[in-house]
Amino acid sequence: MNLAPWHAQEWQRLLARRAQDRLPHALLLSGAAGLGQRAFAERLVAAIVCERDDAPCGTCRACRLYANRVQRDPEETRPDGALAQPDGHPGHPDVRFVGYALNEKSSPKKMFTELVVEQIRELSDWLALPPQLGRAQVALIDPADGMNVAAANALLKTLEEPGERRHLILLTSTPARLPATIRSRCQRVEIHLPPAAQAHAWLAARGVDAKRAAAALRTAAGNPGIALELVQSGGLALHAEVEADLRDLLAGKAAAAQVANRWSKSEPERRLWFAAMQLQERARALTAPAELPKLSAGFDRLNRARECLRGPLRPELVILDALSALAA
Ligand SMILES: [Zn+2]
């Protein structure tokens, strides 16, 4: 739960509000993937439940319970295959992590591909109970944009009247995908890209030399987390290739079938991941909202395609299906 230097300002602001007992009841935390917003949110939850003033102290009973994590069995995963709860569910009775969950009614058991209304109803029922350790009850919903329409609607009432000492933290890297009714009921905290010097220093502290750091940051549009991933995975050239393909596809200058054929032959999963990430960046930078549904649909289909690559279908067809959502 380490904070990055670019978290410092927002973090201090929230801690000051905690000291005055004025933390918002509903908070929408957003930032591009790679900026450590999950770590930020988890640390904020710790600060809310911690029993001391120097929160999170890491040693009080609340902090220790919170740090005690378990993964569900089977492990919960996001549609893209990543763990839904990267460090597991906390052992603190007054904290809930809500994310992609297992559909108990499916057979064979499968993960839900959205956050469903039953999860939100259960959360609301839980929030109506008194906190067990007394300080507060906190729920972290990640990714908040994974909620389907019914789930988002069910959350509205809880967001309006969360009750005393109840805190909801919603996480998203694409706030525009959340209904306006949800956004307007939350206080916004946005994790911004750090200044270049800070990003370089952060990469240098992780052993990346200046030249590679510069190239990776350029490719990652200044995002240090993604730059680090690119350096560690040697994905700079691949990333550039995917970017050019996406640009051509969206502009109608490339045929989806041709691109799918090429992508299926080398590192298809990573290409799909890069493409999804790039679409997310485009969605965040959008000035014309009319483009958003297309980018959102493309993002979903790319992520689903990554999952399908592990199935019996031919990779080429899986990729083609996802890319045809983007073709102009
Ligand atoms: Zn503590």
Residues whose N, C-alpha, C, O or C-beta is under 5 A from the ligand:
A	BS01	ZN	C50 E51 R52 P56 C57 G58 T59 C60 C63
